[in-house]
Amino acid sequence: MKKNGLLLTLISFIALLSCGKTANKSIVIATDLTTELRAPSYPLVTVDPYFNAWSNVNNLYDDQVRHWTEKEFPLLGALRVDGTIYRFMGVEKLPLKTILPTSHEEKWEGKYTFQQPIGEGWKSLDYDDSSWAIGQAAFGTQNEPNLSTLWQTKDIWVRRTFNIDEDLKDRDVFLHYSHDDIFELYINDIQVVSTDYSWKYDVQIELSEEVKATLKKGENIITAHCHNRTGGAYVDFGLYELEPNKSTLSNTAIQKSVSVLPTQTIYKFDCGEIELDLIFTSPLLLDDLELVSRPVSYISYQLRSKNNQTHDVQIYFESTPQWAVHNISQAVTYEEIANDRLKFLKTGTVEQPILEKKGDDIRIDWGYFYLAGHNDKSTNMKFGDYWNVKQEFNSTGAVSETKTENLSEKMNSENMTVLAYSKDLGKVSDEMTTGYIMLGYDDIYSVRYFDEDLKAYWTKDGTVDIFTAFEDAVNDYSTIMNRCDEFNRELLSEATRVGGTKYAELISLVYRQSIAAHKLVKDKEGNLLFFSKENNSNGSIGTVDITYPSSPLYLIYNPDLVKGMLNPIFYYSESGRWTKPFAAHDVGTYPIATGQTYGEDMPIEESGNVLILTAAIAEIEGNADYAAQHWETLTIWTEYLKEYGLDPENQLCTDDFAGHLAHNTNLSIKAIMGIASYGKLAGMLGKTDVAEEYMQIAKEMATQWETMADDGDHYRLTFDRPGTWSQKYNIVWDKLLGFNIFEPKIIEKEIALYKTLQNEYGLPLDNRATYTKTDWIMWTATLSGNSDDFDALIDPVYKYANETKSRVPISDWHDTKTAERMNFKARSVVGGYYMKLLEDKLNR
């Protein structure tokens, strides 16, 4: 690997030099490394669970940039070449005029009932609703946005009548709605919305011609019904009309390619006679924790003429305060800041509710978002009206230096303030012209950890401020770009050697996703805490069965980060806050880590996970020092596994999407691996008698397991159900940690069976359903030492990623027949894709 690394470094250096002479001080970033995978979503800004943005479309200019929760995090980019505009990123938000306001703008009044109406007439305008109550929107449970009318029952029915002055059939009309959970909405008795069990806020859809034809001058009605299955409940809706002739950046560039590398996403465009490279860099190099934590992400641009002639070129970037709010009803502030080197546009909420919100579908609404550029004569930056600043750039090639008066603190559809940047690049020739902007986020406090509120790791206990972080980002720019290029090449080369091109492209896709689902902090004793957020599953913080599948990536590149994931769980038990004889599931709901909030324990699952990972850390580091610090706790958990692990009772495990199972054979394997891990650790600590005792226990349990699970040509899903099967991915540790306590024929039989059970988009998790977990497929594929077997299991996963219509940061849970995600997105567990690389590292 060292020889390959040196060679790749030399190649990288030569590539950087050969790309052309820079017209500015920025280096030229090598863009020759490419990937072919059409990503479900393209990572753009990936720092932590809140400062996190993606493109969910094939062409960067086809839609808004979005947070992983799918809320708009607008970024707009355009190039002006000899007076012609080419939009290369984002879309202009539809300039909508209010017909019926949502509660973001006004507490509108409607009639409602919690009692089911008789018949279907309640949807009609002439229905007698005199017995219904009158209330103001929004309707919902406590702590929902703009709440006026409390709704705490399972169902609510709402009627909203309104008058319009003229027919709307020839207009472009949009419905704006929010709901939690199952929602149906009708306009003049025609159904417009029907959802499944989901919760979405600020959805915008265009009305069909059929519906618009009913919107006639005079009285009209919108009716809605929402059923709350569990948790929060919410209803809000309104109508808006497209205001014509506002677009100024309608002409798009031509996107030629996009490549997802581990630390960078590289787009290539044609903008008339100018070629543009756009490079998004989040330098998540795991051997440099200050860099991983630094809340600054780069957008670099590189331009050259295509026709050996010079062209007058200006570039424009724009973002909005939506990066700093949970919802668009929140009021925001603005501040322009400059020093000798940099200019900053800073925005955040007026309220600043630091660490007040917790949960899953949450965006940060405390701290401040920054757009930063160089302070030079060719760069203009300001806050401005959404449409006026674009028109300025369209007309003159620059954002004017005149300050905009009366900036709106609200982000309603008709009057949004934007953060605008323009730079005159002068005459662009066939010699490379380069530059970059930076996006940053100062969250002030990141996590509440039991009795203290913790700042991010990069602040060095509050001694480093955001402006210093930006200065460091500028000082380190050239070094960072070179390091990222070297790492990208080395990782893709190693992954291709180990698992082939498709495997390499998959692990490149998920690298930033996994890391950015974490937040790095230290406790008051200086212990590293690397908190995961359980994105799009329940929002838990520090979940052990998220740490376990994520771990291969971090075991390879920095096992201290695996310790940082486990430290909160050990502390929770050793502080006396958690008193049960097995490991907790989590330590709270992100970003509040004050104790388990999940409603059900997972004793064998989580105890086995921690023991296995502690042994894996020891194997990587060559010592069991970390285990020694927690030996008493590990002993208690091992005793639990010894007593209950061989034939598990009906308790929850991580794969119980189809319901709980007693006698789960894969969970039993985890318990056996946990006990063997304890024996291995004891041996490394010189506890010879203990090591022999527990390794013998594990071996005896493995022998019993084989007899109990045997089903002829394979092994069962549960000990008591013949004719069933499941992926036995937990057995991978028997191979990686050198236990060798399970007979090799078990893996041989299982792999042979798996190859006969695959569907078009992968191997199902077990016989109960056609869905799968791709992280576990990667582990299962690693069981076999045969490259053909590995490819047979990996190729359908690549096909899933390349073809799924679920355009979100890749879901680890999808249907193997349709390629549609079951749920989940943007989760850290895709770090498990690195299992094959971990095996290679341990073998070497």
C-alpha positions in Angstrom: 0.0 0.0 0.0 2.9 2.4 0.8 4.3 1.9 -2.7 0.9 2.5 -4.3 0.4 5.5 -2.2 3.7 7.1 -3.2 3.0 6.4 -6.8 -0.4 7.9 -6.6 0.9 11.0 -4.8 3.4 11.5 -7.7 0.7 11.0 -10.3 -1.5 13.4 -8.4 1.2 16.1 -8.2 1.9 15.7 -11.9 -1.8 16.0 -12.7 -2.1 19.2 -10.7 0.8 20.7 -12.5 -0.4 19.7 -15.9 -3.9 21.2 -15.7 -2.7 24.7 -16.6 -1.4 27.9 -15.1 -3.6 29.6 -12.6 -4.8 33.2 -13.2 -5.6 33.6 -9.4 -3.8 32.4 -6.3 -5.9 29.2 -6.0 -4.3 25.9 -7.1 -5.8 23.9 -10.0 -7.7 20.9 -8.7 -7.2 17.7 -10.7 -10.4 16.5 -12.3 -9.2 13.5 -14.2 -10.4 11.0 -11.6 -14.0 10.0 -12.6 -16.8 7.7 -11.6 -19.7 6.4 -13.6 -22.3 5.6 -10.9 -25.5 7.7 -11.2 -25.9 8.5 -7.5 -29.3 8.5 -5.9 -28.2 11.8 -4.5 -25.0 13.8 -4.9 -23.1 15.0 -1.7 -22.3 18.7 -1.9 -21.8 20.1 1.7 -21.3 17.3 4.2 -20.1 18.4 7.6 -22.5 17.2 10.3 -26.2 16.2 10.5 -27.4 19.8 10.3 -24.8 21.4 8.0 -25.5 19.0 5.2 -26.7 19.5 1.6 -27.3 17.3 -1.4 -28.5 17.4 -5.0 -31.2 14.8 -5.7 -31.3 15.3 -9.5 -29.1 14.2 -12.4 -28.3 17.8 -13.5 -27.2 20.2 -10.8 -29.5 22.9 -12.3 -32.7 20.8 -12.4 -33.8 21.4 -8.8 -32.9 23.2 -5.5 -30.1 21.9 -3.4 -31.6 20.2 -0.4 -30.8 19.2 3.2 -30.9 15.4 3.6 -34.4 15.8 5.1 -35.4 17.0 1.6 -36.1 20.6 2.7 -34.7 23.3 0.4 -31.2 24.6 1.2 -31.0 26.8 -1.8 -27.7 27.3 -3.6 -27.7 29.1 -7.0 -24.8 29.5 -9.4 -24.5 31.2 -12.7 -21.8 32.2 -15.2 -22.0 35.3 -17.4 -20.0 34.8 -20.6 -19.7 37.8 -22.9 -23.0 39.0 -21.5 -24.9 35.7 -21.8 -26.0 34.0 -18.5 -25.6 30.3 -18.0 -27.2 28.9 -14.8 -25.2 25.8 -13.6 -26.6 25.2 -10.1 -30.0 25.3 -8.5 -33.2 26.9 -9.7 -34.9 30.1 -9.2 -37.7 29.7 -6.7 -41.1 30.2 -8.2 -42.2 33.8 -7.6 -45.5 33.0 -5.9 -48.3 35.4 -5.0 -50.6 34.5 -2.2 -54.2 33.5 -2.9 -54.7 31.8 0.5 -51.9 32.1 3.1 -50.6 29.3 5.1 -50.0 29.8 8.8 -46.4 30.9 8.0 -47.9 34.2 6.9 -51.3 34.4 8.6 -53.3 32.5 11.2 -56.1 31.6 8.8 -59.5 30.5 10.1 -61.4 27.3 9.3 -63.9 24.9 10.7 -62.9 21.6 12.2 -64.1 18.5 14.0 -62.6 15.5 15.8 -65.7 13.4 15.1 -65.9 11.5 11.9 -68.5 13.1 9.6 -71.2 10.8 8.3 -70.8 10.1 4.6 -68.7 11.9 2.0 -70.6 15.2 1.9 -68.2 17.0 4.2 -66.0 17.6 1.2 -68.6 19.7 -0.6 -69.2 23.4 -0.4 -72.9 23.1 0.5 -72.3 20.7 3.5 -73.9 21.9 6.7 -70.9 22.4 9.1 -72.7 24.5 11.6 -71.9 21.9 14.4 -68.2 22.1 13.6 -65.9 24.2 15.8 -64.1 27.3 14.4 -60.4 27.5 14.9 -57.2 29.1 13.5 -54.4 27.3 11.8 -52.1 25.6 12.2 -53.8 22.6 13.8 -51.6 20.1 15.7 -49.9 18.9 18.8 -47.7 20.9 21.2 -44.5 22.4 19.8 -45.5 22.2 16.2 -44.8 25.4 14.1 -47.3 28.3 14.1 -49.6 26.2 16.3 -53.0 27.9 17.1 -55.5 25.0 17.5 -54.5 22.1 19.6 -55.3 18.7 18.1 -54.7 15.7 20.4 -57.1 13.0 19.0 -56.3 10.5 16.3 -58.2 12.3 13.5 -59.1 15.8 12.5 -61.3 17.1 9.6 -60.9 20.7 8.4 -63.0 22.8 6.0 -61.7 26.2 4.7 -64.0 28.3 2.5 -62.7 31.2 0.5 -63.7 33.7 -2.2 -61.8 34.6 -5.3 -62.4 37.6 -7.5 -61.9 35.9 -10.9 -61.6 32.4 -12.3 -58.2 30.8 -12.0 -58.4 28.1 -14.7 -55.8 29.9 -16.9 -53.4 30.6 -14.1 -50.5 28.6 -12.7 -51.8 27.7 -9.2 -49.9 25.8 -6.5 -51.0 24.1 -3.3 -48.7 24.5 -0.3 -49.3 22.0 2.6 -47.8 20.4 5.7 -49.1 17.2 7.3 -48.3 14.7 10.1 -49.3 11.8 9.5 -51.7 10.2 7.0 -53.3 13.1 5.0 -55.9 13.6 2.3 -56.9 17.0 0.8 -59.7 18.0 -1.6 -60.3 21.2 -3.5 -64.0 21.7 -4.5 -64.6 18.0 -3.8 -61.7 16.8 -6.1 -58.9 14.9 -4.3 -55.5 16.6 -4.7 -53.4 14.9 -2.0 -53.4 11.4 -0.5 -50.3 10.3 1.5 -49.2 7.2 3.3 -47.8 7.1 6.8 -45.4 10.0 6.5 -44.9 13.6 7.8 -43.8 16.4 5.4 -43.7 20.1 5.9 -43.9 22.9 3.3 -44.8 20.6 0.3 -45.5 22.5 -2.9 -47.4 21.0 -5.9 -48.9 22.5 -9.0 -52.7 22.0 -9.4 -54.0 20.0 -12.4 -56.2 21.6 -15.1 -59.2 19.7 -13.7 -58.8 21.2 -10.3 -58.1 24.7 -11.6 -61.2 24.6 -13.7 -63.3 24.4 -10.5 -61.7 27.5 -9.0 -64.3 30.0 -10.2 -65.2 33.5 -9.2 -67.0 33.4 -5.9 -67.0 30.9 -3.1 -64.7 27.8 -3.1 -63.6 25.2 -0.5 -60.6 23.2 0.6 -61.2 20.2 2.9 -58.8 17.9 4.6 -58.6 14.9 6.8 -55.5 13.9 8.8 -55.0 10.7 10.8 -52.3 10.7 13.4 -50.9 7.2 14.0 -48.4 8.2 16.6 -46.3 11.1 17.9 -46.8 14.6 16.6 -49.8 15.7 14.5 -50.1 18.7 12.1 -52.3 20.3 9.4 -51.7 23.5 7.4 -52.4 24.4 3.8 -52.8 27.4 1.4 -52.9 28.4 -2.3 -50.4 30.4 -4.3 -50.3 31.8 -7.9 -47.3 32.0 -10.2 -46.3 35.6 -10.7 -45.1 35.7 -14.4 -42.1 37.2 -16.1 -39.8 37.2 -13.0 -37.1 34.7 -14.1 -33.7 36.2 -14.9 -31.5 33.0 -15.0 -33.6 30.8 -17.2 -30.8 29.7 -19.6 -28.9 26.7 -18.3 -25.4 25.4 -18.9 -24.9 22.0 -20.3 -23.8 19.5 -17.7 -21.2 17.1 -19.2 -20.5 14.9 -16.2 -20.5 14.4 -12.5 -18.2 12.2 -10.4 -18.5 11.4 -6.7 -15.2 10.9 -5.1 -14.7 10.2 -1.4 -14.0 13.8 -0.3 -15.2 15.7 -3.4 -18.0 15.9 -6.0 -16.9 17.2 -9.4 -19.2 18.6 -12.0 -18.2 19.6 -15.5 -20.2 22.1 -17.6 -20.2 23.8 -20.9 -21.2 27.5 -20.6 -21.1 28.7 -24.2 -17.4 28.9 -25.1 -16.3 28.4 -21.5 -15.7 25.0 -19.8 -16.4 25.1 -16.1 -15.4 22.6 -13.4 -17.3 23.0 -10.2 -15.8 21.1 -7.2 -17.6 20.6 -3.9 -15.0 19.7 -1.2 -15.8 18.6 2.4 -12.3 17.5 3.5 -13.3 14.7 5.9 -9.9 13.2 6.3 -10.2 11.0 9.3 -6.6 11.2 10.4 -7.1 14.9 11.0 -9.9 15.4 13.5 -9.6 19.2 13.5 -10.2 19.2 9.8 -13.1 16.7 10.1 -14.8 18.9 12.7 -14.1 22.3 11.0 -17.5 23.6 9.9 -16.3 25.0 6.5 -17.0 23.5 3.1 -15.5 24.7 -0.2 -17.1 25.3 -3.6 -14.3 25.7 -6.1 -14.5 26.8 -9.7 -12.1 26.4 -12.6 -12.7 27.9 -16.1 -11.0 27.8 -19.4 -11.8 28.9 -22.9 -12.7 26.2 -25.5 -11.9 28.1 -28.6 -8.5 29.7 -28.0 -10.1 33.1 -27.6 -10.6 35.2 -24.5 -14.0 35.9 -23.0 -15.3 38.3 -20.4 -16.6 36.2 -17.6 -18.3 36.8 -14.3 -19.5 34.3 -11.7 -22.5 34.5 -9.3 -23.4 32.4 -6.2 -26.4 32.8 -4.0 -27.8 31.1 -0.9 -30.7 31.9 1.5 -31.3 32.0 5.2 -33.1 28.6 4.9 -29.7 27.1 5.8 -30.2 28.5 9.4 -33.9 27.8 10.2 -36.0 24.8 11.0 -38.9 26.2 9.0 -39.4 29.2 6.8 -41.8 31.0 9.3 -38.9 31.8 11.6 -37.6 35.4 11.5 -33.9 35.9 10.7 -31.2 38.5 11.1 -28.5 39.6 8.7 -24.9 40.9 9.1 -22.2 41.9 6.7 -18.7 41.5 8.1 -15.3 42.1 6.4 -11.6 42.0 7.4 -8.5 42.6 5.3 -8.7 39.2 3.7 -12.3 37.9 3.7 -15.9 39.1 3.4 -18.7 37.4 5.2 -22.5 37.3 4.9 -24.0 36.0 8.2 -27.5 35.0 8.9 -29.4 33.1 11.7 -32.7 33.2 13.5 -33.8 36.1 15.7 -34.9 33.6 18.4 -31.7 31.6 18.7 -33.2 28.6 20.6 -29.9 26.9 21.4 -30.3 23.1 21.8 -34.1 23.5 22.3 -35.2 21.2 19.5 -34.5 17.5 19.3 -35.8 14.8 16.9 -35.4 13.4 13.5 -36.9 15.7 10.8 -35.2 18.8 12.3 -33.0 21.5 10.9 -30.8 23.6 13.1 -32.3 27.0 14.0 -29.6 28.3 16.3 -26.1 29.5 15.5 -25.3 31.2 12.2 -24.7 30.4 8.6 -21.9 32.1 6.6 -21.2 32.7 3.0 -17.5 33.8 2.7 -15.4 35.1 -0.2 -12.1 37.0 -0.7 -12.1 40.7 0.1 -10.8 42.1 -3.2 -11.9 44.7 -5.8 -13.3 42.1 -8.1 -15.6 40.5 -5.5 -19.0 42.0 -4.4 -21.1 40.5 -1.7 -24.3 41.7 -0.1 -27.8 40.8 1.2 -30.5 41.7 -1.3 -34.0 41.2 -2.6 -34.4 37.7 -4.2 -35.1 39.1 -7.7 -33.3 42.4 -7.8 -29.8 41.0 -7.1 -30.2 38.5 -10.0 -31.3 41.2 -12.3 -28.3 43.3 -11.3 -26.0 40.4 -12.2 -27.9 39.7 -15.4 -27.5 43.3 -16.5 -24.1 44.3 -15.3 -22.2 41.1 -14.4 -22.0 42.2 -10.7 -24.0 42.5 -7.5 -24.1 46.3 -6.8 -22.4 47.6 -3.7 -25.4 49.5 -2.7 -26.9 48.2 0.5 -30.5 47.0 0.3 -32.8 48.8 2.6 -35.5 47.1 4.7 -34.4 43.5 4.4 -37.2 41.2 5.1 -36.8 39.1 8.2 -39.3 36.6 6.9 -38.8 34.0 4.1 -42.2 34.1 2.6 -42.6 33.3 -1.1 -42.9 36.8 -2.3 -40.1 38.6 -0.5 -37.1 36.5 0.4 -33.7 38.0 1.2 -30.7 36.2 -0.3 -26.9 36.1 0.4 -25.4 37.1 -3.0 -21.8 36.9 -4.3 -20.4 38.0 -7.6 -16.8 38.1 -8.9 -15.4 39.5 -12.1 -13.0 36.9 -13.5 -11.9 39.3 -16.3 -10.6 37.9 -19.6 -10.7 34.1 -19.5 -8.4 32.3 -21.9 -7.3 28.7 -22.4 -5.1 29.1 -19.3 -7.0 28.0 -16.2 -8.8 30.7 -14.1 -9.7 29.4 -10.6 -11.3 30.5 -7.4 -13.6 29.4 -4.6 -16.1 30.4 -2.0 -16.7 28.9 1.4 -19.8 28.0 3.3 -19.7 27.7 7.1 -21.8 27.2 10.1 -21.1 28.2 13.7 -23.6 26.2 15.9 -22.3 27.8 19.1 -23.2 24.7 21.1 -23.5 21.3 19.5 -24.7 18.7 22.0 -26.1 18.5 25.5 -24.2 15.7 27.2 -25.8 14.9 30.5 -24.9 17.9 32.7 -23.1 20.0 30.2 -23.5 21.7 26.9 -20.6 21.0 24.6 -19.0 23.0 21.9 -17.8 21.4 18.7 -14.3 19.8 18.7 -12.9 22.5 16.3 -13.5 25.3 18.8 -10.9 23.8 21.2 -13.1 24.4 24.2 -14.2 27.7 22.9 -10.8 29.2 22.3 -11.2 29.2 18.5 -13.9 31.3 16.8 -15.6 30.9 13.4 -13.5 33.6 11.8 -10.3 31.9 12.8 -11.7 28.7 11.3 -12.3 30.5 8.0 -8.8 31.9 8.1 -7.4 28.5 8.7 -9.5 27.2 5.8 -8.0 29.8 3.5 -4.4 29.1 4.7 -4.8 25.4 4.3 -6.7 25.5 1.0 -3.9 24.3 -1.3 -2.7 21.7 1.1 -6.3 20.4 1.7 -7.0 20.1 -2.0 -3.8 18.1 -2.6 -4.5 15.9 0.4 -8.1 15.2 -0.7 -6.9 14.4 -4.2 -4.3 12.0 -2.9 -6.8 10.3 -0.6 -9.4 10.0 -3.3 -6.9 8.2 -5.6 -5.5 6.0 -2.9 -8.9 4.9 -1.6 -10.4 4.2 -5.1 -7.2 2.3 -6.1 -7.3 0.1 -2.9 -11.1 -0.5 -3.2 -10.8 -1.5 -6.9 -8.0 -3.9 -6.1 -10.0 -5.5 -3.2 -13.5 -5.5 -4.6 -13.6 -4.2 -8.2 -14.7 -1.0 -9.8 -18.4 -1.2 -8.8 -17.4 -1.7 -5.2 -15.0 1.2 -5.3 -17.7 3.5 -6.7 -20.2 2.5 -4.0 -17.8 3.1 -1.1 -16.8 6.4 -2.7 -20.5 7.4 -2.8 -21.1 6.7 0.9 -17.9 8.0 2.5 -19.0 11.6 3.3 -22.6 10.4 4.0 -21.5 8.2 6.9 -19.1 10.7 8.4 -21.5 13.7 8.1 -24.1 11.8 10.1 -22.0 12.4 13.2 -20.9 15.3 15.4 -17.5 15.4 17.0 -17.1 16.9 20.5 -15.1 16.3 23.7 -16.4 16.0 27.2 -15.1 18.0 30.1 -12.4 15.4 30.8 -11.2 15.6 27.2 -12.6 12.3 26.1 -13.6 12.1 22.4 -17.3 11.8 21.7 -18.3 11.0 18.1 -22.1 11.2 18.2 -24.2 9.6 15.5 -27.6 10.9 14.6 -30.0 8.2 13.6 -31.1 10.0 10.5 -34.6 9.2 9.2 -35.2 6.3 11.5 -35.9 7.9 14.9 -33.4 10.7 15.5 -31.6 8.9 18.4 -28.1 10.0 19.4 -25.3 7.6 20.0 -27.3 4.5 18.9 -25.2 1.3 19.4 -26.8 -0.6 16.5 -25.9 2.4 14.3 -22.3 2.4 15.6 -21.9 -1.3 14.9 -22.7 -1.4 11.1 -20.9 2.0 10.6 -17.7 0.8 12.3 -15.7 -0.7 9.4 -15.0 2.7 7.9 -13.7 4.1 11.2 -11.8 1.0 12.2 -9.8 1.4 9.0 -9.0 5.1 9.1 -9.2 6.1 12.8 -10.2 3.6 15.6 -10.3 6.6 18.0 -13.6 7.5 16.4 -15.0 4.1 17.2 -14.0 4.7 20.8 -15.7 8.1 20.5 -18.9 6.3 19.5 -18.6 3.8 22.4 -17.5 6.3 25.1 -21.0 7.6 25.8 -22.4 4.1 26.2 -19.7 3.1 28.6 -20.0 6.4 30.6 -23.8 5.9 30.8 -23.4 2.6 32.6 -20.2 3.4 34.6 -21.7 6.7 35.9 -24.6 4.7 37.5 -27.2 6.4 35.2 -27.9 3.1 33.4 -28.1 0.2 35.8 -29.3 -2.7 33.7 -26.9 -5.7 33.1 -26.6 -5.0 29.4 -25.7 -2.1 27.1 -28.1 0.7 26.4 -29.6 1.3 23.0 -28.8 5.0 22.9 -28.1 8.0 25.1 -30.9 10.3 23.9 -32.5 12.0 21.0 -30.1 14.2 18.9 -28.7 16.6 19.9 -29.7 15.9 23.6 -27.6 13.1 25.1 -29.0 12.7 28.6 -30.2 9.1 28.6 -31.9 6.5 26.5 -35.1 7.6 24.9 -35.8 4.6 22.7 -38.8 2.8 24.1 -37.4 -0.8 24.1 -34.2 -2.4 25.2 -32.1 -4.6 22.9 -29.9 -6.5 25.4 -28.2 -9.1 23.3 -27.9 -6.9 20.2 -26.2 -4.0 21.9 -24.1 -5.9 24.4 -22.7 -8.1 21.6 -22.1 -5.0 19.4 -20.0 -3.3 22.0 -18.0 -6.4 22.9 -17.2 -7.1 19.2 -16.2 -3.6 18.5 -14.0 -3.4 21.5 -12.2 -6.5 20.3 -11.9 -5.0 16.8 -10.3 -1.9 18.2 -7.8 -4.1 20.0 -7.1 -6.1 16.9 -6.4 -2.9 14.9 -4.3 -1.2 17.6 -2.5 -4.3 18.7 -3.4 -3.9 22.3 -6.4 -4.1 24.6 -5.8 -0.9 26.6 -9.2 0.5 25.8 -10.9 -2.7 26.9 -8.9 -2.6 30.2 -10.5 0.8 31.0 -14.0 -0.8 30.9 -13.3 -4.3 32.0 -15.8 -4.5 34.7 -18.6 -3.3 32.4 -17.6 -5.7 29.6 -17.6 -8.5 32.1 -21.1 -7.8 33.2 -22.4 -7.7 29.6 -20.5 -10.9 28.7 -22.2 -12.7 31.6 -25.6 -11.6 30.3 -24.7 -13.0 26.8 -23.4 -16.2 28.4 -26.7 -16.8 30.1 -29.2 -15.6 27.5 -27.3 -15.5 24.2 -27.4 -19.0 22.7 -31.1 -19.2 22.2 -32.4 -15.6 22.5 -35.8 -14.9 24.0 -38.3 -12.8 22.1 -36.4 -9.5 22.3 -35.8 -6.8 19.7 -32.9 -7.0 17.3 -31.8 -4.5 14.6 -33.4 -6.4 11.8 -36.9 -6.8 13.2 -38.7 -4.8 10.6 -41.2 -7.6 10.2 -41.7 -8.0 13.9 -39.9 -9.6 16.8 -38.5 -13.1 16.7 -37.6 -15.4 19.5 -34.8 -18.0 18.8 -33.1 -15.7 16.2 -30.0 -17.6 14.8 -28.2 -14.5 13.6 -28.7 -12.8 16.9 -27.3 -15.9 18.6 -24.2 -15.6 16.4 -23.7 -12.1 17.7 -23.8 -13.3 21.3 -21.3 -16.0 20.5 -19.0 -13.5 18.8 -19.4 -11.2 21.8 -18.3 -13.9 24.2 -15.4 -14.9 21.9 -14.4 -11.2 21.8 -14.3 -11.1 25.6 -12.0 -14.1 25.6 -9.7 -12.6 23.0 -9.5 -9.4 25.0 -8.7 -11.3 28.2 -5.9 -13.0 26.4 -4.5 -9.7 25.2 -4.6 -8.4 28.8 -2.7 -11.4 30.1 -5.8 -13.0 31.8 -5.0 -16.4 30.4 -7.4 -18.5 32.5 -10.3 -16.1 31.7 -9.4 -16.2 28.0 -9.3 -20.0 27.8 -12.6 -20.3 29.8 -14.6 -17.9 27.6 -13.1 -19.0 24.3 -14.2 -22.5 25.2 -17.7 -21.3 26.1 -17.9 -19.6 22.7 -16.7 -22.7 20.9 -19.2 -24.9 22.7 -22.0 -22.5 21.9 -21.0 -22.5 18.2 -21.1 -26.3 18.1 -24.6 -26.2 19.7 -25.7 -23.4 17.3 -24.8 -25.5 14.2 -26.9 -28.4 15.4 -29.8 -26.2 16.4 -29.9 -24.1 13.3 -29.2 -26.8 10.7 -31.8 -27.0 7.9 -30.1 -29.3 5.4 -28.5 -27.2 2.8 -28.5 -24.0 4.9 -29.2 -22.7 8.4 -32.5 -21.3 9.7 -33.8 -17.8 10.4 -34.9 -19.1 13.9 -34.0 -22.3 15.6 -37.6 -23.4 15.8 -38.7 -22.8 12.2 -37.6 -25.2 9.5 -37.7 -24.0 5.9 -36.6 -20.4 6.9 -33.4 -18.6 6.1 -31.6 -15.3 6.8 -28.3 -13.5 6.1 -25.8 -14.6 8.8 -23.7 -11.5 8.4 -22.6 -11.4 12.1 -20.4 -14.5 11.5 -18.0 -12.2 9.5 -16.2 -11.5 12.8 -15.3 -15.1 13.2 -13.2 -14.7 10.1 -11.9 -11.1 10.7 -10.9 -11.5 14.4 -9.4 -15.0 13.9 -11.7 -16.9 16.2 -12.4 -19.7 13.7 -15.0 -21.3 16.0 -17.7 -21.9 13.3 -17.2 -24.6 10.8 -16.2 -23.3 7.3 -19.0 -25.4 5.8 -21.6 -23.1 7.4 -20.4 -20.1 5.2 -20.1 -22.4 2.2 -23.7 -23.5 2.5 -25.0 -20.1 3.2 -23.3 -18.4 0.3 -24.4 -21.1 -2.1 -28.0 -20.5 -1.0 -27.8 -16.7 -1.1 -26.8 -16.8 -4.8 -30.0 -18.7 -5.6 -32.2 -16.3 -3.7 -31.2 -12.9 -5.1 -33.6 -10.6 -6.8 -32.8 -7.9 -9.4 -31.7 -5.4 -6.8 -30.1 -7.6 -4.1 -30.3 -10.4 -1.6 -33.3 -10.1 0.8 -32.6 -9.8 4.5 -34.4 -13.0 5.2 -37.4 -15.1 4.0 -40.0 -12.8 5.5 -40.0 -10.1 2.9 -38.3 -8.9 -0.3 -36.5 -5.9 1.3 -32.9 -5.9 2.3 -30.2 -3.9 4.2 -27.3 -3.0 1.9 -24.8 -2.6 4.8 -25.4 -6.3 5.8 -25.1 -7.4 2.2 -21.6 -6.0 2.2 -20.8 -8.0 5.3 -22.4 -11.1 3.9 -20.4 -10.7 0.7 -17.2 -10.5 2.7 -17.8 -13.9 4.2 -16.6 -15.7 1.1 -13.0 -15.4 0.0 -14.1 -16.0 -3.6 -14.2 -12.8 -5.8 -16.9 -14.2 -8.0 -19.2 -14.8 -5.0 -18.4 -11.2 -3.8 -19.2 -9.7 -7.2 -22.4 -11.8 -7.4 -23.7 -10.1 -4.2 -22.3 -6.6 -4.9 -23.4 -6.1 -8.5 -27.2 -5.9 -7.6 -26.4 -3.3 -4.9 -24.7 -1.2 -7.5 -27.6 -1.7 -9.8 -29.9 -0.5 -7.0 -27.9 2.6 -6.4 -27.6 3.4 -10.1 -31.3 2.9 -10.9 -33.4 3.6 -7.8 -36.1 6.3 -8.2 -35.7 7.1 -4.5 -33.6 10.2 -5.1 -32.3 10.8 -1.6 -28.9 10.2 0.1 -28.7 6.5 -0.4 -31.1 4.4 1.7 -29.7 1.3 3.4 -33.1 -0.3 3.4 -34.8 -1.0 0.0 -37.0 -3.5 -1.8 -34.9 -5.9 -3.9 -37.6 -6.2 -6.6 -38.5 -2.5 -7.1 -35.3 -0.7 -5.9 -37.6 1.7 -4.0 -36.4 2.6 -0.5 -38.5 1.2 2.3 -37.6 4.1 4.6 -34.3 5.6 5.8 -31.9 7.9 4.1 -28.6 9.7 4.8 -27.7 7.2 7.6 -24.2 6.6 8.9 -24.6 2.8 8.7 -23.3 2.9 5.1 -19.9 3.0 6.7 -20.5 -0.8 6.8 -19.8 -0.9 3.0 -16.1 -0.8 4.0 -16.2 -4.3 5.5 -14.3 -5.8 2.6 -11.6 -3.1 2.9 -11.4 -3.8 6.7 -10.9 -7.5 6.0 -8.0 -6.5 3.6 -6.5 -4.3 6.2 -6.6 -7.0 8.9 -5.2 -9.6 6.6 -2.2 -7.3 5.9 
